[in-house]
Amino acid sequence: MTRTKLLLVALAIVALAAAALVGRSRESRASVPAGGAQASAAEATQAALIRTPQARAYRDRQGFRDDAKRFFRDAAALSAAERTRQAQRVERGIDGYERAGELSAGETMLLRVALIQATVPDQAEQMRQVEALATQYRELAERRNAQYLAQQRNDPRFQSYKQREAVVVAEVMALRQIPGGLTRDEYLRQRLQAERERAYR
C-alpha cells in the first residue's frame, strides 16, 4: 500500500472515530450540559478532516468504485442511451485514475474489458476490441520496460552490480560444497541479493 493510500485510510478512520464521538456527544448533551464544548470540538475536528483534499479524494474514489460496481451490475437492464452515458462516465473515471497512477495496468485492463463486455452486444466485436486493448497494453508494458532498462544502463550502481553478479555466479558455480546446507540456487540467490543491497546503499 502506497503512502498516499495509507494516509487516506488513516484519515477515513479518524473521520469515523470523530463521527462516533459526535454521535455520543449529541446523545449525552441533554444530560451533561458541560459536554457541549467537547461536542463542538469534535464536530469542528470532523468538519476540518472532511474538508481536506485527501478526504475529498478518498470520497471521490469510493464514489467512482460504487458507480462502476452499480453500472456493471445494472448495465444489461439499462436503455442503450443510458448505458452509453453511464459507460462514458465510468471510462472517464478509469482514464483519470490511470493517469494519476492510482490504478494498476491490470486493474485498468480488467475494468476496460468489463466496459467492452457491458456495452458491445456483438461477441465478435467484443473479441476484436479486447484483443486490440491487450495489444495496446502489451506495447505500453514493452515501452516502459525499455525505458527502465535504458535507465538501468545509465545507472553506475546497476553497472557495478552487474559486474559483481558475473563474479558471484562464477564463484558459486565453482563451489563443490554449498555452505549452510543450502541448494546451489538458494545460495546463489542469497549472494546476489547481498550484492544488490551493497550496490544500492
N, C-alpha and C positions, 0 to 999 in steps of 0.2 A: 504494500500500500504506500502511495507517494505521500510526501509531507503535506501537500495540499489537501489530499483526501483525509488524512488523519486529522488535520485541523478542522475540516468540515464536520467530521464525525464528532469531534470534541465539542464544537460549537452546538451541534444538534443536541448532544447530551446535556450541556449546560442550559440550553433553552428549555428542554423538557423538565429539567430539575427546577428551573425558575418558574415554569408554568405550574408545577406541582406546589411550589411554595406559595404562589399567588392564590391558588385554589384553597389551600389550607388557611391562608391568612384571611380570605374572604369569609370562610365558614366561621372562623373564631372572632371576627371583628365585632360582632354584636355582644359577645360575652366578655371580650377583653379589649376595652377601648384603647389601651396603650399600644395594641398591635397594629394600629393604623399606620404608624410611621414605618414599621417593618414591611407591611404590605406595599406601601408606596415605594419603598426602596427596591423591593423585589420586582414590582411592576416596571420601575424605571430601568432596572438591570435587564429584564426580559426585553423591553422595548428597544433598548440600545443594542442588544445582541441580534434581535430580529432585523434591525436596520443595517447591519454590517454587510459589506459586499460578499463576504464568504457565505453568510446565511442566505442571502438572496440567490447566490449561485447554487447553493445546495437545494433550495426550494425549486429553482428553475430546472435543475437536473432531475429531481424527483418528479416534477410535473411532466417533463419530457418522457421519462420512463413510464409513467402512468398513462399518458396519451398514447404512446407506442403500444403498450400492452392492450389498451382498450381497442385501438384500431385493429390490431391483428386478430383480436378475439371476435370483433363485430364486423369485419370487412365484408364477409360474404352476405350479410343481411343489409348492407348499405346500398343506396341507389348508386348508379355509376358515377353521377356528378359528385355526390357526397364522398364516395370512396376516393375519387381523384383528388378532391380538395384536402381530405384528411391525409392522404398519402403524401401529398406535396408538403404539408406541414411537418410530417414525420421526417421526410427526406431533408428538409431544411435543418431540422434538429440534428440529424446524423451528420450533415455537412459541417455544421458549426462545431459540434463536439469532436469530430475527426480533425478539423483544422486546429483546434485547441489542444490536441493530443490527449483528450480525455476518454477516447475510445481506442482500443487496440485495433490493429488491422483485422484480427479475427472477429472481434465484436462487430466492427463496421460491415465486414463481408456478410456475416450472418443476418444482420438487420437488412442489408440491401437485397439479399436473396429472398428474405421473407417479404419484402416490399414487392419484388417481382412476382412472387407466387400469389400475393394478395391482389395485385392489380392487372396482371396479364392473364386473360382467360385461356388463351391458346397454349397448350403444353409444349408444342414445338418451338413457339416463340419464347416461352419461358426458358427452355433449354438453351436457345441461342443467346439470350440476354445473360443468363448465368455463366455460360462459357466465356462471353465477352468480358464480363465482370472479373472472372477468375484470371483471365489473361492480363487484364489491366492491373490487378493487384500483384500478380506474379512479376510483371515488368517493373512495378514500383519497388517490390522487395529486392529485385536484382539491382536496380539503380542504387538503392540505399546500401546494399551490401558492397557494391563497387565503391561508393563514396567512403564507406567505413574502411575498406581495405586500403584505399588511397591515403586516407588519414593515418592509418597504422604505418604505412610505408614511410611516411614523413615524420614519424614519432621516434626519437632516438631511444626512448625506453623500450619500445617494441623491438627495435632493431637489436638492442642489447640482449633482450630476452631470446630472440630468435637465434642469435649466435650461441648463447648458453644452452639453448634447447638441443641443438645438434650434438654438443659435447656431452650433455647429460644422457641423451638417448644412447650414444655410443658407449658410455661408461656402464650404463645399466645392462645393455645387451651383452657386454663382455664379462659380466659377473657370472661366476659359476654357482655361487650360493647367494640367495637374496636375504638380506637382514630382516630380523623381526618375524620370520615365518610368513612373510607376505608373498603373494604371487608376483611374478615379474611385472605384470601390468599394474598392479596396485602400487608397487614400489615406485615404478616409473611415474605414475600419476602424482604420487606424493612429492617426488623430487621436482617435477615440472611445476607443481603448484607453489612450492617453496621458491623456485626461480622467478615465477611471475610476481609473487609478493615482494621479492627482493628488488626486482626491476622497477616496480611501480611505487616504491616507498617515497 
